[in-house]
Amino acid sequence: MSTSLVDYLKEIADPRKAKGSRDELWQILLIVIMAIMSGHQSIQGWGRFAERHRRDLIQRLALKQKTVPSYSTMTKSNDGNRL
């Protein structure tokens, strides 16, 4: 049985406080990976990628808030170079 990238991402412990977390960490990380693979190397580029593909990401990743992670969320997810 093979393990998918999403399965691996779901195993990463989320250091954020649950109270303030709207998006699952694995979803944020997957969006960042897709943005990087699409040539966006900066956090600002990740945000542009997420906005540009908002509808598809919301639908395919079943994002709870019906919105993509914000630039701020992606910045906080990259604090300490965890990515």
Summary of the structure (lengths in Angstrom):
residues: 83
radius of gyration: 12.3
end to end distance: 26.4
largest distance: 37.0
contacts: 198
relative contact order: 0.17
helix: 60%
strand: 0%
